Amino acid sequence: MSPGPKSLAAIARRTKDGIGNTRTRAHHITHHTRDTFSPVFTLGRGLNRQFAWTRNWWKSASADKRKAGAAGAAAVLLALYFLPYAPMIALLLVLAGAAWLGHAEKQPAAEPDRTDVKLQAVYNGLVPHFADDHDPARLFHPGGPYQNAFRHWELDGDRIVRLELTYSPYFTDDDPTARARIERVLQAKIGRGREYLYEWDTENNHLTLAALPPLPTAVPAQQFVTAPREILLGITDAGSTNRRIPVHVEDTIRQLPPVIWRTGNRSTDPHLLAVAAPGAGKSNLLRTIALQAARDGDIVVIDGSGSGDYACLAGRHSILQIETGYHGALETLTWLRHETERRIAAVTYAKQHGTPVPDNARRPLWVILDEITELSDLAAGQGTTDPQELLDLPLRLGRAAHIGVITSARPTHLGRLRPALIADTHTRVVLGPLDPETTLTVLGTGTGISGGEDMPPGRGYIRIGNGPVVRIQIPHTPDPLEEDTPEADRRRLLALLPRHTDALPVDVPSISLAKAPEREPEPTG
């Protein structure tokens, strides 16, 4: 008699060994049983396939074929009854056929269509967001086929480039948050790395998704073909505008769709606000505007960050002032306020007396303020007037006074802009991959476009007035004074700059370009 276990560990080890031996014996029994009854399994599988073939034939056959088949079967049974050994021979034939069919390898299942797999995955991802128990049509429900909701789709290889779907009328498609959630799901399921346009037809509960082609990124600054008081801000999609202009791109001339900003006293959107993170192309945009505005107007530049990105404009014709200091910026904005009053008075007098408006009151004047929030921070630290307060009059009366204000800010400084400045700048530009909340705040509406996390410099969105939001690619306008600017770009930009001048025309109001001999030191914080 063997001794009992000495400890609980030994009991556990014996129990584990016993369970393992039991599983091994069960596996052997199962394998032996399968081998022993293999002929029975083969005959059963063959008979099942014979019965399935007969049933399918009967279901798919017409009435005449069924009658003929029934008559033939009756004749065979009658012959089997009268012929000797016929029932045994028939049984052997049936078993032989069953054995042959049972031994035949099962045809491998056909691989599912990759398109069906892709579309079904998109459908399954939308089910938690579109499913509604109150919807009698049950367009989206767990386990449902994608054909219930998807009406049309187009693929480029294995990538979906267009998808049209219908959703439940109970879905809150007027909620921007709910719509953004659907757009994020579609972007994640269809594929990242591309930009997608979403067209919500809320009246018919229809959503169309389309992959947007990439915009050209190698558009250099040049003399664009535009009318007076028109400024080309960039290039957009072909479907966003009917206009085309010739553009030099990589030694060829292409007809590209432009984003045109129309200014002047008939424009309802004479001021512009650009919001962009560092490196997103904000300076390129402002230099692009300055090069075109200098053709028929005067320009005042206030560089709030003091980066010197606009030093290439210094000493050029039509450039009245380039200011990088805090006190100089206040003096320039104070002059701008008085200049606005002077121009309005001249326009009013001319209208009252039926005389032409003087040239020095109708010549366009552009004020470019880069990073004005930096100056506001310095003003708060010094306890002086906020420069944004001095913009109130030019923003309100700039259209009648032929004055355009172009300002920029970083996304993190957006909350420091005064409401009046935001309300009066009806042309809005956002550059770079900003978060949806910032884009909604700047543009006043969602872009309807998702994707494009890796935007190249100068890529963004623009909305002019109450128009739609469109994509934009800013022309490449680097600083010609930067050391890393290629020589070809440097020469091209220097040729586009206004000519050098030593003195401004007498009839054009100007600001002295000379620094005051004595000035208080600039605040440092």
RODO-2510 file (C-alpha; in nm, 4 decimals, decimal comma):
residues 525
     n   res          X          Y          Z
     1     m     0,0000     0,0000     0,0000
     2     s     0,1519     0,3261    -0,1144
     3     p     0,1941     0,6013     0,1405
     4     g    -0,0410     0,9022     0,1248
     5     p     0,0618     1,2477     0,0159
     6     k     0,2914     1,4317     0,2489
     7     s     0,1639     1,7845     0,1790
     8     l    -0,0931     1,9943    -0,0019
     9     a     0,1595     2,0620    -0,2791
    10     a     0,1846     1,6898    -0,3455
    11     i    -0,1956     1,6623    -0,3540
    12     a    -0,2161     1,9459    -0,6072
    13     r     0,0589     1,7885    -0,8204
    14     r    -0,1170     1,4515    -0,8238
    15     t    -0,4484     1,6155    -0,9081
    16     k    -0,2879     1,8089    -1,1962
    17     d    -0,1241     1,4909    -1,3262
    18     g    -0,4533     1,3058    -1,3034
    19     i    -0,6390     1,5751    -1,4988
    20     g    -0,3655     1,5767    -1,7633
    21     n    -0,3816     1,1975    -1,7973
    22     t    -0,7595     1,2109    -1,8261
    23     r    -0,7405     1,4645    -2,1108
    24     t    -0,4823     1,2505    -2,2910
    25     r    -0,6974     0,9384    -2,2606
    26     a    -1,0053     1,1276    -2,3823
    27     h    -0,8108     1,2525    -2,6838
    28     h    -0,6989     0,8985    -2,7678
    29     i    -1,0527     0,7621    -2,7317
    30     t    -1,1911     1,0339    -2,9584
    31     h    -0,9250     0,9727    -3,2217
    32     h    -0,9773     0,5929    -3,2065
    33     t    -1,3549     0,6292    -3,2336
    34     r    -1,3152     0,8590    -3,5387
    35     d    -1,0918     0,6033    -3,7088
    36     t    -1,3223     0,3104    -3,6226
    37     f    -1,6415     0,4713    -3,7487
    38     s    -1,4779     0,6536    -4,0392
    39     p    -1,6730     0,4490    -4,3031
    40     v    -1,9995     0,5314    -4,1309
    41     f    -1,9096     0,9001    -4,1225
    42     t    -1,8127     0,8862    -4,4907
    43     l    -2,1424     0,7203    -4,5918
    44     g    -2,3410     0,9624    -4,3804
    45     r    -2,1651     1,2624    -4,5357
    46     g    -2,2222     1,1224    -4,8855
    47     l    -2,5911     1,0492    -4,8231
    48     n    -2,6371     1,3972    -4,6863
    49     r    -2,4830     1,5473    -5,0008
    50     q    -2,7028     1,3266    -5,2229
    51     f    -3,0112     1,4376    -5,0347
    52     a    -2,9038     1,8024    -5,0518
    53     w    -2,8471     1,7757    -5,4285
    54     t    -3,1892     1,6146    -5,4767
    55     r    -3,3620     1,8786    -5,2634
    56     n    -3,1923     2,1669    -5,4451
    57     w    -3,2808     2,0201    -5,7819
    58     w    -3,6438     1,9799    -5,6777
    59     k    -3,6633     2,3409    -5,5545
    60     s    -3,5052     2,4911    -5,8638
    61     a    -3,6809     2,2681    -6,1220
    62     s    -3,9922     2,3823    -6,3026
    63     a    -4,3282     2,2080    -6,2689
    64     d    -4,2811     2,0110    -6,5924
    65     k    -3,9387     1,8893    -6,4862
    66     r    -4,0773     1,7888    -6,1480
    67     k    -4,3527     1,5810    -6,3152
    68     a    -4,0994     1,4159    -6,5442
    69     g    -3,8669     1,3448    -6,2539
    70     a    -4,1473     1,1971    -6,0442
    71     a    -4,2560     0,9728    -6,3348
    72     g    -3,8985     0,8569    -6,3882
    73     a    -3,8543     0,7772    -6,0194
    74     a    -4,1813     0,5796    -6,0199
    75     a    -4,0667     0,3806    -6,3250
    76     v    -3,7335     0,2979    -6,1623
    77     l    -3,9038     0,1817    -5,8447
    78     l    -4,1428    -0,0358    -6,0474
    79     a    -3,8522    -0,1906    -6,2366
    80     l    -3,6654    -0,2561    -5,9151
    81     y    -3,9667    -0,4389    -5,7810
    82     f    -3,9900    -0,6861    -6,0687
    83     l    -3,6241    -0,7424    -6,1554
    84     p    -3,4308    -1,0004    -5,9473
    85     y    -3,1612    -0,8669    -5,7184
    86     a    -3,2497    -0,5170    -5,8345
    87     p    -3,3123    -0,3700    -5,4849
    88     m    -2,9760    -0,4971    -5,3614
    89     i    -2,7967    -0,3635    -5,6690
    90     a    -2,9700    -0,0244    -5,6299
    91     l    -2,8762    -0,0108    -5,2623
    92     l    -2,5128    -0,0907    -5,3448
    93     l    -2,5085     0,1798    -5,6122
    94     v    -2,6494     0,4334    -5,3701
    95     l    -2,3949     0,3392    -5,1039
    96     a    -2,1113     0,3486    -5,3575
    97     g    -2,2183     0,6942    -5,4707
    98     a    -2,2446     0,8061    -5,1093
    99     a    -1,8980     0,6658    -5,0345
   100     w    -1,7527     0,8512    -5,3354
   101     l    -1,9231     1,1783    -5,2450
   102     g    -1,8268     1,1375    -4,8804
   103     h    -1,4596     1,0881    -4,9636
   104     a    -1,4542     1,3861    -5,2046
   105     e    -1,2765     1,6804    -5,0514
   106     k    -1,4930     1,9711    -4,9612
   107     q    -1,4486     2,2635    -5,1918
   108     p    -1,2624     2,5453    -5,0179
   109     a    -1,4783     2,8419    -4,9386
   110     a    -1,4329     3,1265    -5,1817
   111     e    -1,2445     3,4224    -5,0426
   112     p    -1,4807     3,7061    -4,9544
   113     d    -1,4790     4,0090    -5,1795
   114     r    -1,2411     4,2703    -5,0360
   115     t    -1,4868     4,5425    -5,1284
   116     d    -1,7614     4,3749    -4,9265
   117     v    -1,5259     4,3287    -4,6330
   118     k    -1,4191     4,6950    -4,6452
   119     l    -1,7730     4,8323    -4,6720
   120     q    -1,9043     4,6001    -4,4035
   121     a    -1,6284     4,7161    -4,1675
   122     v    -1,7292     5,0782    -4,2295
   123     y    -2,0944     4,9885    -4,1682
   124     n    -2,0164     4,8062    -3,8448
   125     g    -1,8172     5,1064    -3,7210
   126     l    -2,1151     5,3355    -3,7815
   127     v    -2,3726     5,1100    -3,6154
   128     p    -2,3113     5,2320    -3,2556
   129     h    -2,3622     5,5941    -3,3683
   130     f    -2,6436     5,5627    -3,6260
   131     a    -2,8456     5,2765    -3,4705
   132     d    -3,1817     5,3830    -3,3295
   133     d    -3,4454     5,1525    -3,1826
   134     h    -3,7176     5,3962    -3,2901
   135     d    -3,6252     5,3689    -3,6575
   136     p    -3,8674     5,1228    -3,8239
   137     a    -3,6399     5,0869    -4,1284
   138     r    -3,3489     4,9711    -3,9095
   139     l    -3,0919     5,1025    -4,1553
   140     f    -2,8159     5,0511    -3,9017
   141     h    -2,8342     4,7620    -3,6580
   142     p    -2,5839     4,5030    -3,5282
   143     g    -2,5278     4,2260    -3,7806
   144     g    -2,7056     4,4107    -4,0605
   145     p    -2,5736     4,4212    -4,4178
   146     y    -2,4143     4,7391    -4,5434
   147     q    -2,6462     4,7359    -4,8475
   148     n    -2,9254     4,8576    -4,6182
   149     a    -2,7724     5,2029    -4,5816
   150     f    -2,5014     5,2436    -4,8463
   151     r    -2,6418     5,3644    -5,1783
   152     h    -2,3274     5,4181    -5,3850
   153     w    -1,9549     5,3693    -5,3456
   154     e    -1,6391     5,4078    -5,5514
   155     l    -1,2984     5,2599    -5,4823
   156     d    -0,9499     5,3371    -5,6073
   157     g    -0,7741     5,0073    -5,5552
   158     d    -0,8592     4,9150    -5,1973
   159     r    -0,9273     5,2743    -5,0865
   160     i    -1,2783     5,4171    -5,0754
   161     v    -1,2854     5,7489    -5,2612
   162     r    -1,6606     5,8102    -5,2553
   163     l    -1,9423     5,6833    -5,0358
   164     e    -2,3087     5,7786    -5,0258
   165     l    -2,5236     5,6579    -4,7393
   166     t    -2,8658     5,7145    -4,5900
   167     y    -2,9116     5,7414    -4,2156
   168     s    -3,2053     5,7341    -3,9757
   169     p    -3,4259     6,0442    -3,9603
   170     y    -3,3928     6,0226    -3,5821
   171     f    -3,0207     6,1011    -3,5957
   172     t    -2,9389     6,4504    -3,4622
   173     d    -2,7662     6,5753    -3,7766
   174     d    -2,8083     6,9378    -3,6645
   175     d    -2,5647     6,8789    -3,3759
   176     p    -2,2062     6,9640    -3,4789
   177     t    -2,0705     6,7292    -3,2142
   178     a    -2,2702     6,4334    -3,3453
   179     r    -2,1679     6,5073    -3,7019
   180     a    -1,8025     6,5409    -3,6038
   181     r    -1,8225     6,2022    -3,4320
   182     i    -1,9506     6,0384    -3,7514
   183     e    -1,6775     6,2082    -3,9555
   184     r    -1,4080     6,0811    -3,7199
   185     v    -1,5402     5,7241    -3,7450
   186     l    -1,5505     5,7378    -4,1248
   187     q    -1,1999     5,8773    -4,1404
   188     a    -1,0697     5,6035    -3,9098
   189     k    -1,2419     5,3236    -4,1039
   190     i    -1,1784     5,4457    -4,4578
   191     g    -0,8167     5,5429    -4,4019
   192     r    -0,6038     5,8297    -4,2796
   193     g    -0,3550     6,0361    -4,4734
   194     r    -0,6117     6,1946    -4,7056
   195     e    -0,8641     6,4762    -4,6778
   196     y    -1,2324     6,3927    -4,7073
   197     l    -1,5224     6,6224    -4,7879
   198     y    -1,8519     6,5577    -4,6078
   199     e    -2,1763     6,6846    -4,7602
   200     w    -2,4670     6,6551    -4,5192
   201     d    -2,8106     6,6652    -4,6855
   202     t    -3,0085     6,7039    -4,3655
   203     e    -3,3359     6,7429    -4,5523
   204     n    -3,3152     6,3963    -4,7048
   205     n    -3,0998     6,2291    -4,4356
   206     h    -2,8211     6,1710    -4,6836
   207     l    -2,4453     6,1872    -4,6324
   208     t    -2,1883     6,1915    -4,9118
   209     l    -1,8183     6,1410    -4,8470
   210     a    -1,5603     6,2147    -5,1161
   211     a    -1,1810     6,1933    -5,1058
   212     l    -1,0263     6,5234    -5,2124
   213     p    -0,7304     6,5284    -5,4503
   214     p    -0,4125     6,6886    -5,3160
   215     l    -0,3624     7,0576    -5,3851
   216     p    -0,0448     7,1680    -5,5638
   217     t     0,2215     7,2672    -5,3128
   218     a     0,4839     7,4033    -5,5539
   219     v     0,3033     7,7265    -5,6456
   220     p     0,5644     8,0047    -5,6289
   221     a     0,4917     8,3730    -5,5765
   222     q     0,4514     8,5507    -5,9107
   223     q     0,2575     8,8186    -6,0920
   224     f    -0,0905     8,6707    -6,0785
   225     v    -0,3521     8,7683    -6,3356
   226     t    -0,6088     8,9547    -6,1259
   227     a    -0,8200     9,2666    -6,1625
   228     p    -0,7524     9,5857    -5,9621
   229     r    -0,8420     9,5543    -5,5941
   230     e    -0,8319     9,1757    -5,6240
   231     i    -0,5796     8,9739    -5,4247
   232     l    -0,5059     8,6090    -5,4851
   233     l    -0,4731     8,4359    -5,1505
   234     g    -0,4041     8,0870    -5,2778
   235     i    -0,5139     7,7885    -5,4837
   236     t    -0,8208     7,5790    -5,4052
   237     d    -1,0169     7,2792    -5,5391
   238     a    -1,1598     7,2811    -5,8890
   239     g    -1,5131     7,2415    -5,7558
   240     s    -1,4905     7,5414    -5,5216
   241     t    -1,4814     7,8079    -5,7956
   242     n    -1,5521     7,8385    -6,1663
   243     r    -1,2635     8,0764    -6,2233
   244     r    -0,9262     7,9699    -6,3609
   245     i    -0,6059     8,1700    -6,3930
   246     p    -0,2724     8,0833    -6,5542
   247     v    -0,0105     7,9940    -6,2945
   248     h     0,3553     7,9042    -6,3463
   249     v     0,4222     7,5733    -6,1692
   250     e     0,7461     7,3821    -6,2203
   251     d     0,8348     7,5459    -6,5542
   252     t     0,4853     7,4931    -6,6919
   253     i     0,1736     7,7081    -6,7106
   254     r    -0,1360     7,5495    -6,5609
   255     q    -0,4916     7,6761    -6,5334
   256     l    -0,5630     7,6544    -6,1610
   257     p    -0,8664     7,7557    -5,9507
   258     p    -0,7757     8,0586    -5,7351
   259     v    -0,9056     8,1970    -5,4075
   260     i    -0,9702     8,5636    -5,4881
   261     w    -1,0257     8,8229    -5,2163
   262     r    -1,2134     9,1198    -5,3598
   263     t    -1,1570     9,4436    -5,1711
   264     g    -1,2584     9,8054    -5,2189
   265     n    -1,5517    10,0206    -5,1169
   266     r    -1,7975     9,7743    -5,2712
   267     s    -1,6585     9,4786    -5,0811
   268     t    -1,8404     9,3671    -4,7693
   269     d    -1,5301     9,1838    -4,6457
   270     p    -1,2444     9,4385    -4,6513
   271     h    -1,0559     9,3024    -4,3483
   272     l    -0,8804     8,9682    -4,2952
   273     l    -0,7873     8,7571    -3,9930
   274     a    -0,5326     8,4756    -4,0223
   275     v    -0,4849     8,2202    -3,7442
   276     a    -0,1912     7,9842    -3,7758
   277     a     0,0632     7,8069    -3,5608
   278     p     0,4350     7,8797    -3,6096
   279     g     0,5619     7,7244    -3,9306
   280     a     0,2170     7,6896    -4,0876
   281     g     0,2733     7,9581    -4,3539
   282     k     0,1359     8,2755    -4,1923
   283     s     0,4299     8,4929    -4,2972
   284     n     0,4051     8,3516    -4,6494
   285     l     0,0417     8,4614    -4,6608
   286     l     0,1125     8,8140    -4,5387
   287     r     0,4037     8,8588    -4,7791
   288     t     0,1866     8,7302    -5,0638
   289     i    -0,0778     8,9908    -4,9806
   290     a     0,1805     9,2683    -4,9470
   291     l     0,3360     9,1966    -5,2880
   292     q    -0,0028     9,2241    -5,4590
   293     a    -0,1395     9,5137    -5,2528
   294     a     0,1658     9,7285    -5,3330
   295     r     0,0693     9,7399    -5,6997
   296     d    -0,2077     9,9960    -5,6517
   297     g    -0,1983    10,0929    -5,2832
   298     d     0,0131    10,1883    -4,9818
   299     i     0,1151     9,9500    -4,7064
   300     v     0,1913     9,9888    -4,3365
   301     v     0,3431     9,6860    -4,1624
   302     i     0,3482     9,6332    -3,7851
   303     d     0,5490     9,3286    -3,6841
   304     g     0,4280     9,2584    -3,3325
   305     s     0,6662     8,9691    -3,2765
   306     g     0,9676     9,1648    -3,3998
   307     s     1,0820     8,8714    -3,6096
   308     g     1,1903     9,0844    -3,9044
   309     d     1,0006     8,8683    -4,1537
   310     y     0,9025     9,1787    -4,3520
   311     a     1,2362     9,3590    -4,3629
   312     c     1,2525     9,2839    -4,7359
   313     l     0,9787     9,5461    -4,7868
   314     a     1,1741     9,8276    -4,6213
   315     g     1,2667    10,1196    -4,8480
   316     r     1,0360    10,0052    -5,1244
   317     h     0,7849    10,2113    -5,3163
   318     s     0,4329    10,2097    -5,1617
   319     i     0,5681    10,0844    -4,8264
   320     l     0,4961    10,3698    -4,5866
   321     q     0,6298    10,2133    -4,2681
   322     i     0,7584     9,8910    -4,1181
   323     e     0,7421     9,9046    -3,7395
   324     t     0,8692     9,6391    -3,5015
   325     g     0,8701     9,8310    -3,1713
   326     y     0,5947     9,8806    -2,9206
   327     h     0,6004    10,2621    -2,9061
   328     g     0,6357    10,2883    -3,2823
   329     a     0,3358    10,0594    -3,3245
   330     l     0,1255    10,2843    -3,0999
   331     e     0,2310    10,5905    -3,2979
   332     t     0,1496    10,4176    -3,6255
   333     l    -0,1930    10,3039    -3,5071
   334     t    -0,2694    10,6495    -3,3709
   335     w    -0,1788    10,7936    -3,7105
   336     l    -0,4008    10,5305    -3,8741
   337     r    -0,6949    10,6390    -3,6636
   338     h    -0,6443    11,0040    -3,7638
   339     e    -0,5942    10,9039    -4,1268
   340     t    -0,9260    10,7194    -4,1192
   341     e    -1,0997    11,0306    -3,9864
   342     r    -0,9337    11,2452    -4,2528
   343     r    -1,0356    11,0154    -4,5335
   344     i    -1,3939    10,9875    -4,4118
   345     a    -1,4160    11,3670    -4,3877
   346     a    -1,2806    11,4043    -4,7420
   347     v    -1,5237    11,1451    -4,8816
   348     t    -1,8185    11,3046    -4,7014
   349     y    -1,7263    11,6535    -4,8236
   350     a    -1,6901    11,5318    -5,1830
   351     k    -2,0286    11,3636    -5,1756
   352     q    -2,2017    11,6640    -5,0212
   353     h    -2,0594    11,9067    -5,2789
   354     g    -2,0729    11,6744    -5,5781
   355     t    -1,6967    11,6793    -5,6365
   356     p    -1,4607    11,3876    -5,7024
   357     v    -1,3035    11,2229    -5,4016
   358     p    -0,9359    11,3284    -5,3754
   359     d    -0,6788    11,0700    -5,4790
   360     n    -0,5146    11,0758    -5,1357
   361     a    -0,8480    10,9722    -4,9821
   362     r    -0,9341    10,6904    -5,2178
   363     r    -0,5932    10,5326    -5,2746
   364     p    -0,6025    10,1931    -5,1007
   365     l    -0,4209    10,1760    -4,7690
   366     w    -0,3317     9,8363    -4,6253
   367     v    -0,2375     9,7811    -4,2633
   368     i    -0,0678     9,4464    -4,1901
   369     l    -0,0507     9,3624    -3,8197
   370     d     0,1377     9,0425    -3,7471
   371     e     0,0956     8,9026    -3,3947
   372     i    -0,0932     9,2023    -3,2573
   373     t    -0,1602     9,0100    -2,9354
   374     e     0,2086     9,0421    -2,8506
   375     l     0,1669     9,4204    -2,8465
   376     s    -0,1477     9,3855    -2,6347
   377     d     0,0498     9,1894    -2,3766
   378     l     0,3159     9,4619    -2,3654
   379     a     0,0467     9,7266    -2,3260
   380     a    -0,1073     9,5353    -2,0359
   381     g     0,2316     9,5138    -1,8683
   382     q     0,2965     9,8875    -1,9116
   383     g    -0,0585     9,9927    -1,8263
   384     t    -0,0960    10,1806    -2,1559
   385     t    -0,3547    10,1778    -2,4323
   386     d    -0,4197     9,8430    -2,5931
   387     p    -0,3275     9,8700    -2,9641
   388     q    -0,6420     9,6768    -3,0497
   389     e    -0,8517     9,9674    -2,9206
   390     l    -0,6972    10,1941    -3,1836
   391     l    -0,8206     9,9596    -3,4562
   392     d    -1,1864    10,0119    -3,3730
   393     l    -1,2369    10,3078    -3,6093
   394     p    -1,0363    10,1691    -3,9066
   395     l    -1,2240     9,8400    -3,8805
   396     r    -1,5674    10,0042    -3,8735
   397     l    -1,5025    10,2704    -4,1392
   398     g    -1,2279    10,1037    -4,3378
   399     r    -1,4564    10,0117    -4,6260
   400     a    -1,5642    10,3707    -4,6885
   401     a    -1,2127    10,5033    -4,6234
   402     h    -1,0471    10,2503    -4,8579
   403     i    -0,8496    10,1017    -4,5678
   404     g    -0,7959     9,7295    -4,5260
   405     v    -0,6760     9,5719    -4,2011
   406     i    -0,4947     9,2392    -4,2145
   407     t    -0,4099     9,0868    -3,8787
   408     s    -0,2840     8,7526    -3,7576
   409     a    -0,2646     8,5582    -3,4345
   410     r    -0,1608     8,2211    -3,3044
   411     p    -0,4265     7,9668    -3,2044
   412     t    -0,3163     7,9868    -2,8415
   413     h    -0,3596     8,3677    -2,8479
   414     l    -0,7042     8,3622    -3,0043
   415     g    -0,8723     8,4420    -2,6734
   416     r    -0,6700     8,7662    -2,6439
   417     l    -0,8266     8,9192    -2,9535
   418     r    -1,0974     9,1739    -2,8839
   419     p    -1,4507     9,0801    -2,9953
   420     a    -1,4703     9,3901    -3,2160
   421     l    -1,1646     9,2818    -3,4122
   422     i    -1,3021     8,9321    -3,4636
   423     a    -1,6496     9,0592    -3,5564
   424     d    -1,5223     9,3052    -3,8189
   425     t    -1,2759     9,0719    -3,9940
   426     h    -1,5114     8,8819    -4,2214
   427     t    -1,2399     8,7104    -4,4245
   428     r    -1,0971     8,4306    -4,2097
   429     v    -0,8020     8,2023    -4,2803
   430     v    -0,6766     7,9112    -4,0705
   431     l    -0,3496     7,7408    -4,1591
   432     g    -0,2113     7,4136    -4,0346
   433     p    -0,3747     7,1191    -3,8557
   434     l    -0,5750     7,3036    -3,5907
   435     d    -0,8229     7,1359    -3,3578
   436     p    -1,1912     7,1463    -3,4638
   437     e    -1,2869     7,3823    -3,1794
   438     t    -1,0365     7,6486    -3,2896
   439     t    -1,1390     7,6116    -3,6529
   440     l    -1,5054     7,6478    -3,5578
   441     t    -1,4315     7,9591    -3,3527
   442     v    -1,2380     8,1284    -3,6329
   443     l    -1,4475     8,0318    -3,9329
   444     g    -1,7839     8,0381    -3,7589
   445     t    -1,8731     7,6938    -3,8939
   446     g    -1,7191     7,3553    -3,9413
   447     t    -1,5003     7,2890    -4,2417
   448     g    -1,6915     6,9788    -4,3508
   449     i    -1,3489     6,8320    -4,4234
   450     s    -1,1470     6,5913    -4,2129
   451     g    -0,8090     6,4298    -4,2448
   452     g    -0,4845     6,5807    -4,3606
   453     e    -0,3105     6,5720    -4,0241
   454     d     0,0240     6,6128    -4,2020
   455     m    -0,0526     6,9378    -4,3803
   456     p     0,2309     7,0993    -4,5725
   457     p     0,3154     7,4624    -4,4905
   458     g     0,0617     7,6995    -4,6358
   459     r    -0,2263     7,4515    -4,6361
   460     g    -0,5476     7,5425    -4,4585
   461     y    -0,9036     7,6653    -4,4967
   462     i    -1,0610     7,9992    -4,5779
   463     r    -1,4047     8,1503    -4,5503
   464     i    -1,4883     8,4843    -4,7109
   465     g    -1,7930     8,6478    -4,5551
   466     n    -2,0823     8,4060    -4,5214
   467     g    -1,9592     8,1896    -4,8070
   468     p    -1,8615     7,8251    -4,7798
   469     v    -1,5389     7,7008    -4,6272
   470     v    -1,2889     7,5936    -4,8934
   471     r    -0,9401     7,4501    -4,8888
   472     i    -0,6498     7,6762    -4,9717
   473     q    -0,2818     7,6402    -5,0517
   474     i    -0,0830     7,9603    -4,9985
   475     p     0,1784     8,0456    -5,2646
   476     h     0,5368     7,9882    -5,1595
   477     t     0,6682     8,3357    -5,0719
   478     p     0,9780     8,2930    -4,8529
   479     d     1,1786     8,5790    -4,7107
   480     p     1,4454     8,6675    -4,9697
   481     l     1,6739     8,7943    -4,6932
   482     e     1,6889     8,4579    -4,5171
   483     e     2,0150     8,2696    -4,5628
   484     d     1,8468     7,9357    -4,6311
   485     t     1,6260     8,0722    -4,9116
   486     p     1,7276     7,9098    -5,2434
   487     e     1,8954     8,1469    -5,4847
   488     a     1,6295     8,0953    -5,7522
   489     d     1,3528     8,1873    -5,5067
   490     r     1,5536     8,4852    -5,3813
   491     r     1,5937     8,6290    -5,7299
   492     r     1,2319     8,5720    -5,8186
   493     l     1,1047     8,7459    -5,5050
   494     l     1,3443     9,0399    -5,5359
   495     a     1,2101     9,0916    -5,8866
   496     l     0,8540     9,0974    -5,7535
   497     l     0,9220     9,3546    -5,4803
   498     p     0,8340     9,7194    -5,5483
   499     r     1,1224     9,9318    -5,6659
   500     h     1,3493    10,1075    -5,4185
   501     t     1,2719    10,4710    -5,3459
   502     d     1,4420    10,7438    -5,1467
   503     a     1,1381    10,9606    -5,1040
   504     l     0,7657    10,9052    -5,1228
   505     p     0,5373    11,1139    -5,3467
   506     v     0,4218    11,4355    -5,1859
   507     d     0,0532    11,3757    -5,2469
   508     v     0,0540    11,0427    -5,0610
   509     p     0,0112    11,0630    -4,6842
   510     s     0,3126    10,9048    -4,5212
   511     i     0,4748    10,8317    -4,1937
   512     s     0,8314    10,9376    -4,1345
   513     l     1,0664    10,6501    -4,1943
   514     a     1,3328    10,8007    -3,9666
   515     k     1,3549    10,6900    -3,6078
   516     a     1,3126    10,9507    -3,3402
   517     p     1,6540    11,0533    -3,2001
   518     e     1,5434    10,9979    -2,8447
   519     r     1,2970    10,7321    -2,7423
   520     e     1,2261    10,5451    -2,4281
   521     p     1,3699    10,1961    -2,4177
   522     e     1,1348     9,9233    -2,5373
   523     p     0,9613     9,7289    -2,2594
   524     t     1,0794     9,3735    -2,2183
   525     g     0,7675     9,2207    -2,0750
***
